Amino acid sequence: MEISIRGTPVEITTSTLIFALVGLALLGYGGYDYVQQSEALDDAVEVEATVVETSITEIESGRSGIEYDAQIEFSYQYQGTEYTSDNLVPGSFDATYDTRSDANAVLEPYDEGDTVTAYVDPDAPSAGFLEQRTSQGPLQFVAVGSLVLLVLILDAVGDPKPGHGTDIRSVDEYEPQRYHTLFGVDRETVNHVSKQLLKGAGVVLPLSLVGVVLALIVSQSGSGGSPEHRQVDLLDPVGLLLVTAFLAVGVLIAGLLLYGIWSFTEYRRLRERIPEPRPPSPFKHPTRGVTILLGNYDLDTYGKRVQRTGFAFVVALFLTGVLIQLFMF
């Protein structure tokens, strides 16, 4: 279905509505839980509690393999009624940790049988908690939901099929005047180098990750221990393979950036060959850029170049964010 708002076309499809509902659900759930946390902190009263049990549970994670959940159970009385809770902080989100030592650090102040101070929201006395702080879980839901809605809006508004049916003059008619070289090197050499970097990293990265898994299995079977207790040295096989994997990711990012720069200049050269009036630049008009990036229709040469350029920079940005997160935590 296509409607017009003040002359601007807006295309609404079934998939748009489904993803919009998902985005609104994430946004609403995260926002509601964050408000609940804030209100619980504002209204909380102190009570005396007894630590019943502490434990650490392993959780399978698609991101890093295994994460750790620090669990603590405590009992307390409020207005003559006995309650038991396992909330470290208010709200329904439980934080997880990348290493067992991080989870242990959270539980370190609490030993079974200890008397500690807990906090109770009078409106929800059964949901007592131990620490007066909010978790980041709700904000992550809000961020993801907002991003989904933003992308959907940008995709729905404007030309429903940019990068389709663009009139491009042949090279015989018009020879582009710019970007014959990049960084003082023939542009096709830059393109070739970027693709070689991508191919090399694409081979080395999965092989090194498989090698890490195999090395950990061999090490575990040889020592009879569990992988999470093993200290990794940079000079042992696991350490060397991990370093190789990190370097491969760095090379992959470098290759993507180099290809993205080459591809952007190729896009600029194609725009020179489009007769006036030229369509708005997708890199200056996000509604066109997002639609082309998500395009599942027949893109022309111009549209495919925009899509490949955007894809290269988006993936490079994502991988850079992953590396930064790994180094920070």
Kinemage of the C-alpha trace (Angstrom):
@kinemage 1
@onewidth
@group {chain A} dominant
@subgroup {mainchain}
@vectorlist {calphas} color= white
{ca met a 1} P 0.000 0.000 0.000
{ca glu a 2} L 1.302 3.451 -0.875
{ca ile a 3} L 0.018 6.679 0.657
{ca ser a 4} L 1.115 10.298 0.349
{ca ile a 5} L 1.841 12.642 3.250
{ca arg a 6} L 2.142 16.265 2.100
{ca gly a 7} L 3.255 15.086 -1.304
{ca thr a 8} L 5.836 12.618 0.047
{ca pro a 9} L 5.125 8.978 -0.909
{ca val a 10} L 5.103 6.435 1.930
{ca glu a 11} L 5.058 2.726 1.104
{ca ile a 12} L 3.635 0.383 3.744
{ca thr a 13} L 4.001 -3.373 3.275
{ca thr a 14} L 3.121 -6.376 5.413
{ca ser a 15} L 6.771 -6.831 6.421
{ca thr a 16} L 6.935 -3.122 7.360
{ca leu a 17} L 3.989 -3.547 9.729
{ca ile a 18} L 5.421 -6.732 11.271
{ca phe a 19} L 8.853 -5.195 11.932
{ca ala a 20} L 7.219 -1.990 13.173
{ca leu a 21} L 5.315 -4.017 15.766
{ca val a 22} L 8.549 -5.759 16.790
{ca gly a 23} L 10.331 -2.409 17.130
{ca leu a 24} L 7.470 -0.914 19.143
{ca ala a 25} L 7.391 -3.986 21.395
{ca leu a 26} L 11.120 -3.734 22.105
{ca leu a 27} L 10.889 0.019 22.671
{ca gly a 28} L 7.825 -0.266 24.888
{ca tyr a 29} L 9.138 -3.166 26.961
{ca gly a 30} L 12.534 -1.532 27.510
{ca gly a 31} L 10.992 1.846 28.330
{ca tyr a 32} L 8.444 0.333 30.727
{ca asp a 33} L 11.071 -1.700 32.580
{ca tyr a 34} L 13.409 1.305 32.865
{ca val a 35} L 10.588 3.410 34.352
{ca gln a 36} L 9.773 0.580 36.756
{ca gln a 37} L 13.420 0.409 37.835
{ca ser a 38} L 13.591 4.159 38.393
{ca glu a 39} L 10.374 4.213 40.418
{ca ala a 40} L 11.539 1.249 42.510
{ca leu a 41} L 14.766 3.083 43.351
{ca asp a 42} L 12.918 6.300 44.240
{ca asp a 43} L 10.372 4.574 46.498
{ca ala a 44} L 12.614 1.878 48.022
{ca val a 45} L 12.832 1.371 51.770
{ca glu a 46} L 15.614 -0.498 53.562
{ca val a 47} L 15.041 -3.882 55.144
{ca glu a 48} L 17.320 -6.428 56.804
{ca ala a 49} L 17.882 -9.521 54.655
{ca thr a 50} L 19.699 -12.852 54.971
{ca val a 51} L 21.657 -14.327 52.069
{ca val a 52} L 20.260 -17.834 51.456
{ca glu a 53} L 22.342 -18.996 48.504
{ca thr a 54} L 24.742 -17.747 45.832
{ca ser a 55} L 25.668 -19.491 42.608
{ca ile a 56} L 27.010 -18.945 39.115
{ca thr a 57} L 25.264 -20.467 36.108
{ca glu a 58} L 26.710 -20.943 32.643
{ca ile a 59} L 24.537 -19.671 29.788
{ca glu a 60} L 25.000 -20.547 26.137
{ca ser a 61} L 25.520 -17.330 24.156
{ca gly a 62} L 25.560 -16.947 20.392
{ca arg a 63} L 27.944 -14.000 20.688
{ca ser a 64} L 30.809 -15.418 22.707
{ca gly a 65} L 29.942 -19.076 23.345
{ca ile a 66} L 29.422 -19.030 27.147
{ca glu a 67} L 28.331 -16.268 29.513
{ca tyr a 68} L 27.885 -16.381 33.295
{ca asp a 69} L 24.875 -15.403 35.370
{ca ala a 70} L 25.561 -14.411 38.980
{ca gln a 71} L 22.586 -15.573 41.071
{ca ile a 72} L 21.859 -14.656 44.667
{ca glu a 73} L 18.852 -15.613 46.741
{ca phe a 74} L 17.974 -13.784 49.934
{ca ser a 75} L 15.063 -13.673 52.391
{ca tyr a 76} L 13.588 -10.728 54.262
{ca gln a 77} L 10.498 -9.559 56.090
{ca tyr a 78} L 8.365 -6.576 55.145
{ca gln a 79} L 5.358 -5.531 57.233
{ca gly a 80} L 5.252 -8.934 58.928
{ca thr a 81} L 5.374 -11.033 55.746
{ca glu a 82} L 8.331 -13.240 54.784
{ca tyr a 83} L 9.629 -12.878 51.222
{ca thr a 84} L 12.371 -14.455 49.128
{ca ser a 85} L 13.913 -12.694 46.135
{ca asp a 86} L 16.795 -13.189 43.708
{ca asn a 87} L 17.045 -9.658 42.312
{ca leu a 88} L 20.444 -8.034 42.513
{ca val a 89} L 19.010 -4.834 40.982
{ca pro a 90} L 15.377 -3.791 40.385
{ca gly a 91} L 13.597 -4.779 37.175
{ca ser a 92} L 13.332 -7.971 35.162
{ca phe a 93} L 16.739 -7.877 33.468
{ca asp a 94} L 19.579 -10.036 34.759
{ca ala a 95} L 23.088 -8.967 33.800
{ca thr a 96} L 25.403 -11.640 32.382
{ca tyr a 97} L 29.196 -11.643 32.391
{ca asp a 98} L 31.785 -12.760 29.866
{ca thr a 99} L 34.012 -14.508 32.413
{ca arg a 100} L 33.461 -16.467 35.614
{ca ser a 101} L 35.823 -14.120 37.474
{ca asp a 102} L 33.583 -11.121 36.617
{ca ala a 103} L 30.540 -12.992 37.969
{ca asn a 104} L 32.498 -13.954 41.104
{ca ala a 105} L 33.396 -10.305 41.680
{ca val a 106} L 29.690 -9.404 41.759
{ca leu a 107} L 28.941 -12.074 44.380
{ca glu a 108} L 32.088 -11.435 46.456
{ca pro a 109} L 30.371 -9.114 49.007
{ca tyr a 110} L 27.683 -11.729 49.684
{ca asp a 111} L 28.292 -14.990 51.578
{ca glu a 112} L 25.603 -17.495 52.492
{ca gly a 113} L 24.197 -16.675 55.925
{ca asp a 114} L 25.329 -13.041 55.869
{ca thr a 115} L 22.970 -10.315 57.045
{ca val a 116} L 22.793 -7.562 54.428
{ca thr a 117} L 20.714 -4.511 53.588
{ca ala a 118} L 18.037 -5.036 50.925
{ca tyr a 119} L 15.612 -2.567 49.378
{ca val a 120} L 11.879 -2.998 48.874
{ca asp a 121} L 9.401 -1.083 46.759
{ca pro a 122} L 6.227 -0.857 48.895
{ca asp a 123} L 4.130 -1.349 45.743
{ca ala a 124} L 5.956 -4.630 44.938
{ca pro a 125} L 7.280 -6.016 48.251
{ca ser a 126} L 8.049 -9.470 46.793
{ca ala a 127} L 10.584 -8.007 44.329
{ca gly a 128} L 13.254 -6.862 46.780
{ca phe a 129} L 16.750 -6.081 45.508
{ca leu a 130} L 20.227 -5.632 46.950
{ca glu a 131} L 21.893 -2.811 45.007
{ca gln a 132} L 20.540 0.661 44.316
{ca arg a 133} L 21.373 0.932 40.642
{ca thr a 134} L 19.670 0.298 37.323
{ca ser a 135} L 20.719 -2.293 34.763
{ca gln a 136} L 21.540 -1.466 31.141
{ca gly a 137} L 19.201 -4.137 29.751
{ca pro a 138} L 16.150 -1.869 29.295
{ca leu a 139} L 18.221 0.806 27.531
{ca gln a 140} L 19.560 -1.825 25.122
{ca phe a 141} L 15.990 -2.834 24.259
{ca val a 142} L 15.082 0.833 23.744
{ca ala a 143} L 18.117 1.360 21.493
{ca val a 144} L 17.393 -1.711 19.341
{ca gly a 145} L 13.680 -0.891 19.076
{ca ser a 146} L 14.426 2.729 18.139
{ca leu a 147} L 16.941 1.613 15.503
{ca val a 148} L 14.427 -0.815 13.955
{ca leu a 149} L 11.762 1.910 13.765
{ca leu a 150} L 14.211 4.463 12.343
{ca val a 151} L 15.323 2.096 9.577
{ca leu a 152} L 11.703 1.217 8.751
{ca ile a 153} L 10.689 4.881 8.530
{ca leu a 154} L 13.637 5.759 6.322
{ca asp a 155} L 12.895 2.770 4.088
{ca ala a 156} L 9.164 3.540 3.797
{ca val a 157} L 9.412 7.266 3.067
{ca gly a 158} L 10.265 8.600 -0.392
{ca asp a 159} L 10.878 6.898 -3.719
{ca pro a 160} L 9.895 3.207 -3.313
{ca lys a 161} L 12.527 2.064 -5.836
{ca pro a 162} L 15.546 4.361 -5.951
{ca gly a 163} L 18.513 3.039 -7.921
{ca his a 164} L 16.155 1.477 -10.460
{ca gly a 165} L 15.993 2.468 -14.128
{ca thr a 166} L 18.668 5.178 -13.834
{ca asp a 167} L 19.717 6.636 -17.175
{ca ile a 168} L 23.525 6.360 -17.418
{ca arg a 169} L 25.470 7.589 -20.424
{ca ser a 170} L 28.071 5.226 -21.894
{ca val a 171} L 31.774 5.878 -21.385
{ca asp a 172} L 32.024 6.706 -25.095
{ca glu a 173} L 29.523 9.521 -24.528
{ca tyr a 174} L 31.052 10.838 -21.335
{ca glu a 175} L 34.354 9.908 -19.695
{ca pro a 176} L 34.410 10.631 -15.923
{ca gln a 177} L 36.923 13.318 -15.051
{ca arg a 178} L 37.725 12.407 -11.439
{ca tyr a 179} L 39.360 9.617 -9.419
{ca his a 180} L 41.585 8.123 -12.089
{ca thr a 181} L 43.913 7.219 -9.205
{ca leu a 182} L 43.448 6.638 -5.473
{ca phe a 183} L 46.186 7.440 -2.967
{ca gly a 184} L 48.430 8.023 -5.992
{ca val a 185} L 47.825 4.451 -7.212
{ca asp a 186} L 45.814 3.203 -10.175
{ca arg a 187} L 42.241 2.812 -8.965
{ca glu a 188} L 41.889 -0.759 -10.204
{ca thr a 189} L 45.018 -1.728 -8.273
{ca val a 190} L 43.351 -0.417 -5.112
{ca asn a 191} L 40.232 -2.438 -5.932
{ca his a 192} L 42.322 -5.580 -6.482
{ca val a 193} L 44.269 -5.135 -3.212
{ca ser a 194} L 41.067 -4.605 -1.198
{ca lys a 195} L 39.541 -7.816 -2.583
{ca gln a 196} L 42.711 -9.782 -1.874
{ca leu a 197} L 42.668 -8.547 1.730
{ca leu a 198} L 39.022 -9.599 2.057
{ca lys a 199} L 39.703 -13.040 0.592
{ca gly a 200} L 42.743 -13.613 2.809
{ca ala a 201} L 40.955 -12.528 5.988
{ca gly a 202} L 37.890 -14.561 4.965
{ca val a 203} L 40.036 -17.704 4.909
{ca val a 204} L 42.276 -17.049 7.932
{ca leu a 205} L 39.526 -15.899 10.346
{ca pro a 206} L 37.312 -19.027 10.286
{ca leu a 207} L 40.354 -21.328 10.260
{ca ser a 208} L 41.842 -19.610 13.308
{ca leu a 209} L 38.519 -19.739 15.193
{ca val a 210} L 38.138 -23.453 14.408
{ca gly a 211} L 41.740 -23.925 15.568
{ca val a 212} L 40.928 -22.207 18.895
{ca val a 213} L 38.003 -24.567 19.494
{ca leu a 214} L 40.058 -27.646 18.633
{ca ala a 215} L 42.995 -26.492 20.784
{ca leu a 216} L 40.680 -25.933 23.762
{ca ile a 217} L 39.121 -29.390 23.308
{ca val a 218} L 42.567 -31.028 23.150
{ca ser a 219} L 43.758 -29.021 26.157
{ca gln a 220} L 40.641 -29.898 28.157
{ca ser a 221} L 40.856 -33.606 27.402
{ca gly a 222} L 44.561 -33.615 28.288
{ca ser a 223} L 44.228 -31.775 31.585
{ca gly a 224} L 40.806 -33.013 32.668
{ca gly a 225} L 39.790 -29.419 33.474
{ca ser a 226} L 37.152 -27.161 31.989
{ca pro a 227} L 37.922 -24.460 29.374
{ca glu a 228} L 36.714 -21.555 31.491
{ca his a 229} L 39.343 -22.272 34.160
{ca arg a 230} L 42.190 -22.310 31.676
{ca gln a 231} L 44.571 -19.359 31.633
{ca val a 232} L 45.484 -18.426 28.058
{ca asp a 233} L 49.051 -17.346 27.332
{ca leu a 234} L 49.761 -15.390 24.163
{ca leu a 235} L 52.622 -17.767 23.334
{ca asp a 236} L 50.652 -21.008 23.622
{ca pro a 237} L 48.641 -22.402 20.657
{ca val a 238} L 45.310 -20.968 21.837
{ca gly a 239} L 46.827 -17.543 22.433
{ca leu a 240} L 48.549 -17.489 19.041
{ca leu a 241} L 45.338 -18.548 17.298
{ca leu a 242} L 43.360 -15.843 19.107
{ca val a 243} L 45.903 -13.211 18.099
{ca thr a 244} L 45.675 -14.489 14.513
{ca ala a 245} L 41.878 -14.192 14.638
{ca phe a 246} L 42.070 -10.607 15.930
{ca leu a 247} L 44.585 -9.689 13.224
{ca ala a 248} L 42.341 -11.304 10.601
{ca val a 249} L 39.411 -9.169 11.786
{ca gly a 250} L 41.647 -6.083 11.556
{ca val a 251} L 42.665 -7.008 8.005
{ca leu a 252} L 39.001 -7.647 7.169
{ca ile a 253} L 38.064 -4.166 8.398
{ca ala a 254} L 40.960 -2.628 6.449
{ca gly a 255} L 39.869 -4.474 3.300
{ca leu a 256} L 36.261 -3.347 3.732
{ca leu a 257} L 37.279 0.276 4.239
{ca leu a 258} L 39.617 0.207 1.241
{ca tyr a 259} L 36.930 -1.396 -0.917
{ca gly a 260} L 34.327 1.068 0.419
{ca ile a 261} L 36.516 4.050 -0.530
{ca trp a 262} L 37.120 2.622 -4.009
{ca ser a 263} L 33.417 1.821 -4.397
{ca phe a 264} L 32.386 5.332 -3.297
{ca thr a 265} L 34.628 6.890 -5.928
{ca glu a 266} L 33.177 4.470 -8.489
{ca tyr a 267} L 29.725 5.684 -7.451
{ca arg a 268} L 30.846 9.303 -7.947
{ca arg a 269} L 32.140 8.445 -11.412
{ca leu a 270} L 28.797 6.833 -12.269
{ca arg a 271} L 26.917 9.951 -11.081
{ca glu a 272} L 28.959 12.026 -13.517
{ca arg a 273} L 27.520 9.913 -16.326
{ca ile a 274} L 23.888 10.518 -15.276
{ca pro a 275} L 22.300 13.306 -17.348
{ca glu a 276} L 20.807 16.299 -15.571
{ca pro a 277} L 18.603 16.458 -13.588
{ca arg a 278} L 20.331 13.796 -11.502
{ca pro a 279} L 18.467 11.940 -8.738
{ca pro a 280} L 19.254 13.017 -5.151
{ca ser a 281} L 22.399 11.433 -3.728
{ca pro a 282} L 21.540 8.403 -1.532
{ca phe a 283} L 24.444 9.357 0.758
{ca lys a 284} L 22.846 12.757 1.419
{ca his a 285} L 19.243 11.522 1.579
{ca pro a 286} L 18.981 8.642 4.105
{ca thr a 287} L 15.511 7.636 2.900
{ca arg a 288} L 16.978 6.718 -0.483
{ca gly a 289} L 20.173 5.218 0.971
{ca val a 290} L 18.386 2.874 3.395
{ca thr a 291} L 15.891 1.747 0.736
{ca ile a 292} L 18.714 0.912 -1.668
{ca leu a 293} L 20.725 -0.848 1.053
{ca leu a 294} L 17.716 -3.026 1.889
{ca gly a 295} L 16.640 -3.239 -1.760
{ca asn a 296} L 15.095 -6.577 -2.726
{ca tyr a 297} L 14.087 -5.368 -6.199
{ca asp a 298} L 16.067 -5.167 -9.447
{ca leu a 299} L 18.718 -2.530 -8.848
{ca asp a 300} L 20.521 -1.088 -11.845
{ca thr a 301} L 24.286 -0.569 -12.069
{ca tyr a 302} L 24.046 2.711 -10.154
{ca gly a 303} L 21.840 1.199 -7.410
{ca lys a 304} L 24.068 -1.858 -6.979
{ca arg a 305} L 27.113 0.373 -6.600
{ca val a 306} L 25.387 2.395 -3.874
{ca gln a 307} L 24.309 -0.830 -2.131
{ca arg a 308} L 27.801 -2.353 -2.192
{ca thr a 309} L 29.374 0.876 -0.956
{ca gly a 310} L 26.942 1.198 1.938
{ca phe a 311} L 27.247 -2.479 2.821
{ca ala a 312} L 31.063 -2.259 2.985
{ca phe a 313} L 31.009 0.684 5.408
{ca val a 314} L 28.179 -0.759 7.559
{ca val a 315} L 29.978 -4.094 8.010
{ca ala a 316} L 33.297 -2.347 8.731
{ca leu a 317} L 31.583 -0.185 11.364
{ca phe a 318} L 29.914 -3.237 12.937
{ca leu a 319} L 33.182 -5.207 13.144
{ca thr a 320} L 34.976 -2.177 14.597
{ca gly a 321} L 32.280 -1.939 17.284
{ca val a 322} L 32.719 -5.640 18.095
{ca leu a 323} L 36.484 -5.216 18.492
{ca ile a 324} L 36.052 -2.157 20.713
{ca gln a 325} L 33.578 -4.036 22.901
{ca leu a 326} L 35.932 -7.014 23.237
{ca phe a 327} L 38.863 -4.794 24.217
{ca met a 328} L 36.767 -2.823 26.707
{ca phe a 329} L 35.284 -5.841 28.452
